[in-house]
Amino acid sequence: MLETLGNKWTLLVLSSLRGAGEPMRFNQLRLLERDGLVRRDVYPTVPPRVE
């Protein structure tokens, strides 16, 4: 967990996500999702949509 929070981008991304008034899409935040810091919602649409 400390390694993830120590990453130079993690706090910047978390700050941006916190201030967002709407869901944000992402595909490069797998570490944050794995560590439970962000949630990834997948919708069964065509084309697939992820927020």
mmCIF file of the N, C-alpha and C atoms, coordinates in Angstrom:
data_MODEL
# 
_entry.id   MODEL 
# 
loop_
_atom_site.group_PDB 
_atom_site.id 
_atom_site.type_symbol 
_atom_site.label_atom_id 
_atom_site.label_alt_id 
_atom_site.label_comp_id 
_atom_site.label_asym_id 
_atom_site.label_entity_id 
_atom_site.label_seq_id 
_atom_site.pdbx_PDB_ins_code 
_atom_site.Cartn_x 
_atom_site.Cartn_y 
_atom_site.Cartn_z 
_atom_site.occupancy 
_atom_site.B_iso_or_equiv 
_atom_site.pdbx_formal_charge 
_atom_site.auth_seq_id 
_atom_site.auth_comp_id 
_atom_site.auth_asym_id 
_atom_site.auth_atom_id 
_atom_site.pdbx_PDB_model_num 
ATOM 1   N N  . MET A 1 1  ? 0.825   -1.186 0.000   1.00 0.00 ? 1  MET A N  1 
ATOM 2   C CA . MET A 1 1  ? 0.000   0.000  0.000   1.00 0.00 ? 1  MET A CA 1 
ATOM 3   C C  . MET A 1 1  ? 0.872   1.253  0.000   1.00 0.00 ? 1  MET A C  1 
ATOM 4   N N  . LEU A 1 2  ? 1.928   1.245  0.789   1.00 0.00 ? 2  LEU A N  1 
ATOM 5   C CA . LEU A 1 2  ? 2.810   2.415  0.835   1.00 0.00 ? 2  LEU A CA 1 
ATOM 6   C C  . LEU A 1 2  ? 3.475   2.657  -0.504  1.00 0.00 ? 2  LEU A C  1 
ATOM 7   N N  . GLU A 1 3  ? 3.808   1.574  -1.206  1.00 0.00 ? 3  GLU A N  1 
ATOM 8   C CA . GLU A 1 3  ? 4.420   1.726  -2.526  1.00 0.00 ? 3  GLU A CA 1 
ATOM 9   C C  . GLU A 1 3  ? 3.453   2.412  -3.494  1.00 0.00 ? 3  GLU A C  1 
ATOM 10  N N  . THR A 1 4  ? 2.191   2.018  -3.446  1.00 0.00 ? 4  THR A N  1 
ATOM 11  C CA . THR A 1 4  ? 1.189   2.626  -4.325  1.00 0.00 ? 4  THR A CA 1 
ATOM 12  C C  . THR A 1 4  ? 0.983   4.096  -3.976  1.00 0.00 ? 4  THR A C  1 
ATOM 13  N N  . LEU A 1 5  ? 0.823   4.403  -2.694  1.00 0.00 ? 5  LEU A N  1 
ATOM 14  C CA . LEU A 1 5  ? 0.612   5.796  -2.290  1.00 0.00 ? 5  LEU A CA 1 
ATOM 15  C C  . LEU A 1 5  ? 1.854   6.643  -2.509  1.00 0.00 ? 5  LEU A C  1 
ATOM 16  N N  . GLY A 1 6  ? 3.027   6.013  -2.529  1.00 0.00 ? 6  GLY A N  1 
ATOM 17  C CA . GLY A 1 6  ? 4.265   6.736  -2.755  1.00 0.00 ? 6  GLY A CA 1 
ATOM 18  C C  . GLY A 1 6  ? 4.533   7.035  -4.216  1.00 0.00 ? 6  GLY A C  1 
ATOM 19  N N  . ASN A 1 7  ? 3.773   6.416  -5.108  1.00 0.00 ? 7  ASN A N  1 
ATOM 20  C CA . ASN A 1 7  ? 3.921   6.672  -6.536  1.00 0.00 ? 7  ASN A CA 1 
ATOM 21  C C  . ASN A 1 7  ? 3.619   8.132  -6.815  1.00 0.00 ? 7  ASN A C  1 
ATOM 22  N N  . LYS A 1 8  ? 4.410   8.753  -7.677  1.00 0.00 ? 8  LYS A N  1 
ATOM 23  C CA . LYS A 1 8  ? 4.265   10.198 -7.913  1.00 0.00 ? 8  LYS A CA 1 
ATOM 24  C C  . LYS A 1 8  ? 2.912   10.577 -8.517  1.00 0.00 ? 8  LYS A C  1 
ATOM 25  N N  . TRP A 1 9  ? 2.228   9.646  -9.159  1.00 0.00 ? 9  TRP A N  1 
ATOM 26  C CA . TRP A 1 9  ? 0.954   9.973  -9.807  1.00 0.00 ? 9  TRP A CA 1 
ATOM 27  C C  . TRP A 1 9  ? -0.255  9.666  -8.941  1.00 0.00 ? 9  TRP A C  1 
ATOM 28  N N  . THR A 1 10 ? -0.125  8.782  -7.984  1.00 0.00 ? 10 THR A N  1 
ATOM 29  C CA . THR A 1 10 ? -1.278  8.312  -7.216  1.00 0.00 ? 10 THR A CA 1 
ATOM 30  C C  . THR A 1 10 ? -2.031  9.437  -6.525  1.00 0.00 ? 10 THR A C  1 
ATOM 31  N N  . LEU A 1 11 ? -1.340  10.269 -5.782  1.00 0.00 ? 11 LEU A N  1 
ATOM 32  C CA . LEU A 1 11 ? -2.032  11.339 -5.051  1.00 0.00 ? 11 LEU A CA 1 
ATOM 33  C C  . LEU A 1 11 ? -2.647  12.355 -6.007  1.00 0.00 ? 11 LEU A C  1 
ATOM 34  N N  . LEU A 1 12 ? -1.984  12.614 -7.124  1.00 0.00 ? 12 LEU A N  1 
ATOM 35  C CA . LEU A 1 12 ? -2.540  13.527 -8.125  1.00 0.00 ? 12 LEU A CA 1 
ATOM 36  C C  . LEU A 1 12 ? -3.830  12.962 -8.719  1.00 0.00 ? 12 LEU A C  1 
ATOM 37  N N  . VAL A 1 13 ? -3.810  11.692 -9.061  1.00 0.00 ? 13 VAL A N  1 
ATOM 38  C CA . VAL A 1 13 ? -4.998  11.046 -9.639  1.00 0.00 ? 13 VAL A CA 1 
ATOM 39  C C  . VAL A 1 13 ? -6.132  10.987 -8.617  1.00 0.00 ? 13 VAL A C  1 
ATOM 40  N N  . LEU A 1 14 ? -5.819  10.579 -7.385  1.00 0.00 ? 14 LEU A N  1 
ATOM 41  C CA . LEU A 1 14 ? -6.856  10.520 -6.352  1.00 0.00 ? 14 LEU A CA 1 
ATOM 42  C C  . LEU A 1 14 ? -7.461  11.889 -6.089  1.00 0.00 ? 14 LEU A C  1 
ATOM 43  N N  . SER A 1 15 ? -6.646  12.911 -6.109  1.00 0.00 ? 15 SER A N  1 
ATOM 44  C CA . SER A 1 15 ? -7.143  14.268 -5.913  1.00 0.00 ? 15 SER A CA 1 
ATOM 45  C C  . SER A 1 15 ? -8.079  14.663 -7.052  1.00 0.00 ? 15 SER A C  1 
ATOM 46  N N  . SER A 1 16 ? -7.709  14.320 -8.268  1.00 0.00 ? 16 SER A N  1 
ATOM 47  C CA . SER A 1 16 ? -8.556  14.628 -9.425  1.00 0.00 ? 16 SER A CA 1 
ATOM 48  C C  . SER A 1 16 ? -9.865  13.864 -9.375  1.00 0.00 ? 16 SER A C  1 
ATOM 49  N N  . LEU A 1 17 ? -9.797  12.595 -8.996  1.00 0.00 ? 17 LEU A N  1 
ATOM 50  C CA . LEU A 1 17 ? -11.011 11.787 -8.910  1.00 0.00 ? 17 LEU A CA 1 
ATOM 51  C C  . LEU A 1 17 ? -11.947 12.300 -7.820  1.00 0.00 ? 17 LEU A C  1 
ATOM 52  N N  . ARG A 1 18 ? -11.372 12.719 -6.728  1.00 0.00 ? 18 ARG A N  1 
ATOM 53  C CA . ARG A 1 18 ? -12.190 13.226 -5.620  1.00 0.00 ? 18 ARG A CA 1 
ATOM 54  C C  . ARG A 1 18 ? -12.926 14.501 -6.010  1.00 0.00 ? 18 ARG A C  1 
ATOM 55  N N  . GLY A 1 19 ? -12.273 15.349 -6.779  1.00 0.00 ? 19 GLY A N  1 
ATOM 56  C CA . GLY A 1 19 ? -12.866 16.619 -7.166  1.00 0.00 ? 19 GLY A CA 1 
ATOM 57  C C  . GLY A 1 19 ? -13.797 16.528 -8.364  1.00 0.00 ? 19 GLY A C  1 
ATOM 58  N N  . ALA A 1 20 ? -13.831 15.378 -9.016  1.00 0.00 ? 20 ALA A N  1 
ATOM 59  C CA . ALA A 1 20 ? -14.674 15.219 -10.202 1.00 0.00 ? 20 ALA A CA 1 
ATOM 60  C C  . ALA A 1 20 ? -16.134 15.146 -9.784  1.00 0.00 ? 20 ALA A C  1 
ATOM 61  N N  . GLY A 1 21 ? -16.977 15.879 -10.468 1.00 0.00 ? 21 GLY A N  1 
ATOM 62  C CA . GLY A 1 21 ? -18.398 15.856 -10.165 1.00 0.00 ? 21 GLY A CA 1 
ATOM 63  C C  . GLY A 1 21 ? -19.135 14.745 -10.878 1.00 0.00 ? 21 GLY A C  1 
ATOM 64  N N  . GLU A 1 22 ? -18.441 13.995 -11.694 1.00 0.00 ? 22 GLU A N  1 
ATOM 65  C CA . GLU A 1 22 ? -19.060 12.920 -12.469 1.00 0.00 ? 22 GLU A CA 1 
ATOM 66  C C  . GLU A 1 22 ? -18.074 11.768 -12.588 1.00 0.00 ? 22 GLU A C  1 
ATOM 67  N N  . PRO A 1 23 ? -18.542 10.579 -12.985 1.00 0.00 ? 23 PRO A N  1 
ATOM 68  C CA . PRO A 1 23 ? -17.626 9.445  -13.132 1.00 0.00 ? 23 PRO A CA 1 
ATOM 69  C C  . PRO A 1 23 ? -16.558 9.748  -14.170 1.00 0.00 ? 23 PRO A C  1 
ATOM 70  N N  . MET A 1 24 ? -15.372 9.238  -13.917 1.00 0.00 ? 24 MET A N  1 
ATOM 71  C CA . MET A 1 24 ? -14.275 9.418  -14.854 1.00 0.00 ? 24 MET A CA 1 
ATOM 72  C C  . MET A 1 24 ? -13.896 8.067  -15.428 1.00 0.00 ? 24 MET A C  1 
ATOM 73  N N  . ARG A 1 25 ? -13.565 8.041  -16.710 1.00 0.00 ? 25 ARG A N  1 
ATOM 74  C CA . ARG A 1 25 ? -13.147 6.798  -17.351 1.00 0.00 ? 25 ARG A CA 1 
ATOM 75  C C  . ARG A 1 25 ? -11.650 6.636  -17.208 1.00 0.00 ? 25 ARG A C  1 
ATOM 76  N N  . PHE A 1 26 ? -11.231 5.400  -17.098 1.00 0.00 ? 26 PHE A N  1 
ATOM 77  C CA . PHE A 1 26 ? -9.801  5.160  -16.987 1.00 0.00 ? 26 PHE A CA 1 
ATOM 78  C C  . PHE A 1 26 ? -9.484  3.737  -17.410 1.00 0.00 ? 26 PHE A C  1 
ATOM 79  N N  . ASN A 1 27 ? -8.272  3.532  -17.866 1.00 0.00 ? 27 ASN A N  1 
ATOM 80  C CA . ASN A 1 27 ? -7.813  2.183  -18.183 1.00 0.00 ? 27 ASN A CA 1 
ATOM 81  C C  . ASN A 1 27 ? -6.406  1.950  -17.654 1.00 0.00 ? 27 ASN A C  1 
ATOM 82  N N  . GLN A 1 28 ? -5.817  2.964  -17.036 1.00 0.00 ? 28 GLN A N  1 
ATOM 83  C CA . GLN A 1 28 ? -4.452  2.842  -16.555 1.00 0.00 ? 28 GLN A CA 1 
ATOM 84  C C  . GLN A 1 28 ? -4.371  2.929  -15.029 1.00 0.00 ? 28 GLN A C  1 
ATOM 85  N N  . LEU A 1 29 ? -5.478  2.722  -14.352 1.00 0.00 ? 29 LEU A N  1 
ATOM 86  C CA . LEU A 1 29 ? -5.472  2.853  -12.888 1.00 0.00 ? 29 LEU A CA 1 
ATOM 87  C C  . LEU A 1 29 ? -5.662  1.505  -12.208 1.00 0.00 ? 29 LEU A C  1 
ATOM 88  N N  . ARG A 1 30 ? -5.164  0.470  -12.801 1.00 0.00 ? 30 ARG A N  1 
ATOM 89  C CA . ARG A 1 30 ? -5.368  -0.885 -12.269 1.00 0.00 ? 30 ARG A CA 1 
ATOM 90  C C  . ARG A 1 30 ? -4.808  -1.046 -10.858 1.00 0.00 ? 30 ARG A C  1 
ATOM 91  N N  . LEU A 1 31 ? -3.662  -0.449 -10.568 1.00 0.00 ? 31 LEU A N  1 
ATOM 92  C CA . LEU A 1 31 ? -3.083  -0.566 -9.224  1.00 0.00 ? 31 LEU A CA 1 
ATOM 93  C C  . LEU A 1 31 ? -3.999  0.047  -8.187  1.00 0.00 ? 31 LEU A C  1 
ATOM 94  N N  . LEU A 1 32 ? -4.563  1.202  -8.499  1.00 0.00 ? 32 LEU A N  1 
ATOM 95  C CA . LEU A 1 32 ? -5.458  1.870  -7.551  1.00 0.00 ? 32 LEU A CA 1 
ATOM 96  C C  . LEU A 1 32 ? -6.722  1.041  -7.341  1.00 0.00 ? 32 LEU A C  1 
ATOM 97  N N  . GLU A 1 33 ? -7.208  0.416  -8.416  1.00 0.00 ? 33 GLU A N  1 
ATOM 98  C CA . GLU A 1 33 ? -8.381  -0.448 -8.291  1.00 0.00 ? 33 GLU A CA 1 
ATOM 99  C C  . GLU A 1 33 ? -8.040  -1.678 -7.454  1.00 0.00 ? 33 GLU A C  1 
ATOM 100 N N  . ARG A 1 34 ? -6.894  -2.280 -7.727  1.00 0.00 ? 34 ARG A N  1 
ATOM 101 C CA . ARG A 1 34 ? -6.476  -3.474 -6.995  1.00 0.00 ? 34 ARG A CA 1 
ATOM 102 C C  . ARG A 1 34 ? -6.363  -3.201 -5.500  1.00 0.00 ? 34 ARG A C  1 
ATOM 103 N N  . ASP A 1 35 ? -5.869  -2.021 -5.152  1.00 0.00 ? 35 ASP A N  1 
ATOM 104 C CA . ASP A 1 35 ? -5.675  -1.668 -3.747  1.00 0.00 ? 35 ASP A CA 1 
ATOM 105 C C  . ASP A 1 35 ? -6.933  -1.103 -3.106  1.00 0.00 ? 35 ASP A C  1 
ATOM 106 N N  . GLY A 1 36 ? -8.035  -1.026 -3.859  1.00 0.00 ? 36 GLY A N  1 
ATOM 107 C CA . GLY A 1 36 ? -9.302  -0.584 -3.299  1.00 0.00 ? 36 GLY A CA 1 
ATOM 108 C C  . GLY A 1 36 ? -9.440  0.920  -3.163  1.00 0.00 ? 36 GLY A C  1 
ATOM 109 N N  . LEU A 1 37 ? -8.581  1.679  -3.840  1.00 0.00 ? 37 LEU A N  1 
ATOM 110 C CA . LEU A 1 37 ? -8.647  3.138  -3.735  1.00 0.00 ? 37 LEU A CA 1 
ATOM 111 C C  . LEU A 1 37 ? -9.623  3.747  -4.733  1.00 0.00 ? 37 LEU A C  1 
ATOM 112 N N  . VAL A 1 38 ? -9.884  3.050  -5.832  1.00 0.00 ? 38 VAL A N  1 
ATOM 113 C CA . VAL A 1 38 ? -10.879 3.497  -6.811  1.00 0.00 ? 38 VAL A CA 1 
ATOM 114 C C  . VAL A 1 38 ? -11.734 2.303  -7.201  1.00 0.00 ? 38 VAL A C  1 
ATOM 115 N N  . ARG A 1 39 ? -12.904 2.582  -7.734  1.00 0.00 ? 39 ARG A N  1 
ATOM 116 C CA . ARG A 1 39 ? -13.822 1.535  -8.168  1.00 0.00 ? 39 ARG A CA 1 
ATOM 117 C C  . ARG A 1 39 ? -13.976 1.616  -9.678  1.00 0.00 ? 39 ARG A C  1 
ATOM 118 N N  . ARG A 1 40 ? -13.995 0.481  -10.321 1.00 0.00 ? 40 ARG A N  1 
ATOM 119 C CA . ARG A 1 40 ? -14.149 0.403  -11.774 1.00 0.00 ? 40 ARG A CA 1 
ATOM 120 C C  . ARG A 1 40 ? -15.470 -0.301 -12.057 1.00 0.00 ? 40 ARG A C  1 
ATOM 121 N N  . ASP A 1 41 ? -16.372 0.393  -12.755 1.00 0.00 ? 41 ASP A N  1 
ATOM 122 C CA . ASP A 1 41 ? -17.667 -0.183 -13.109 1.00 0.00 ? 41 ASP A CA 1 
ATOM 123 C C  . ASP A 1 41 ? -17.679 -0.502 -14.598 1.00 0.00 ? 41 ASP A C  1 
ATOM 124 N N  . VAL A 1 42 ? -18.022 -1.751 -14.933 1.00 0.00 ? 42 VAL A N  1 
ATOM 125 C CA . VAL A 1 42 ? -18.104 -2.194 -16.322 1.00 0.00 ? 42 VAL A CA 1 
ATOM 126 C C  . VAL A 1 42 ? -19.575 -2.372 -16.656 1.00 0.00 ? 42 VAL A C  1 
ATOM 127 N N  . TYR A 1 43 ? -20.008 -1.770 -17.763 1.00 0.00 ? 43 TYR A N  1 
ATOM 128 C CA . TYR A 1 43 ? -21.393 -1.851 -18.189 1.00 0.00 ? 43 TYR A CA 1 
ATOM 129 C C  . TYR A 1 43 ? -21.510 -2.752 -19.419 1.00 0.00 ? 43 TYR A C  1 
ATOM 130 N N  . PRO A 1 44 ? -22.508 -3.640 -19.439 1.00 0.00 ? 44 PRO A N  1 
ATOM 131 C CA . PRO A 1 44 ? -22.656 -4.592 -20.560 1.00 0.00 ? 44 PRO A CA 1 
ATOM 132 C C  . PRO A 1 44 ? -23.300 -3.939 -21.779 1.00 0.00 ? 44 PRO A C  1 
ATOM 133 N N  . THR A 1 45 ? -22.587 -3.037 -22.389 1.00 0.00 ? 45 THR A N  1 
ATOM 134 C CA . THR A 1 45 ? -23.099 -2.355 -23.584 1.00 0.00 ? 45 THR A CA 1 
ATOM 135 C C  . THR A 1 45 ? -22.184 -2.650 -24.764 1.00 0.00 ? 45 THR A C  1 
ATOM 136 N N  . VAL A 1 46 ? -22.656 -2.324 -25.957 1.00 0.00 ? 46 VAL A N  1 
ATOM 137 C CA . VAL A 1 46 ? -21.848 -2.454 -27.164 1.00 0.00 ? 46 VAL A CA 1 
ATOM 138 C C  . VAL A 1 46 ? -21.691 -1.079 -27.742 1.00 0.00 ? 46 VAL A C  1 
ATOM 139 N N  . PRO A 1 47 ? -20.484 -0.560 -27.820 1.00 0.00 ? 47 PRO A N  1 
ATOM 140 C CA . PRO A 1 47 ? -19.221 -1.116 -27.325 1.00 0.00 ? 47 PRO A CA 1 
ATOM 141 C C  . PRO A 1 47 ? -19.188 -1.073 -25.804 1.00 0.00 ? 47 PRO A C  1 
ATOM 142 N N  . PRO A 1 48 ? -18.332 -1.894 -25.193 1.00 0.00 ? 48 PRO A N  1 
ATOM 143 C CA . PRO A 1 48 ? -18.252 -1.927 -23.737 1.00 0.00 ? 48 PRO A CA 1 
ATOM 144 C C  . PRO A 1 48 ? -17.930 -0.550 -23.159 1.00 0.00 ? 48 PRO A C  1 
ATOM 145 N N  . ARG A 1 49 ? -18.534 -0.237 -22.036 1.00 0.00 ? 49 ARG A N  1 
ATOM 146 C CA . ARG A 1 49 ? -18.279 1.055  -21.379 1.00 0.00 ? 49 ARG A CA 1 
ATOM 147 C C  . ARG A 1 49 ? -17.780 0.796  -19.968 1.00 0.00 ? 49 ARG A C  1 
ATOM 148 N N  . VAL A 1 50 ? -16.727 1.514  -19.612 1.00 0.00 ? 50 VAL A N  1 
ATOM 149 C CA . VAL A 1 50 ? -16.128 1.369  -18.285 1.00 0.00 ? 50 VAL A CA 1 
ATOM 150 C C  . VAL A 1 50 ? -15.968 2.759  -17.689 1.00 0.00 ? 50 VAL A C  1 
ATOM 151 N N  . GLU A 1 51 ? -16.372 2.911  -16.440 1.00 0.00 ? 51 GLU A N  1 
ATOM 152 C CA . GLU A 1 51 ? -16.180 4.178  -15.729 1.00 0.00 ? 51 GLU A CA 1 
ATOM 153 C C  . GLU A 1 51 ? -15.406 3.906  -14.456 1.00 0.00 ? 51 GLU A C  1 
# 
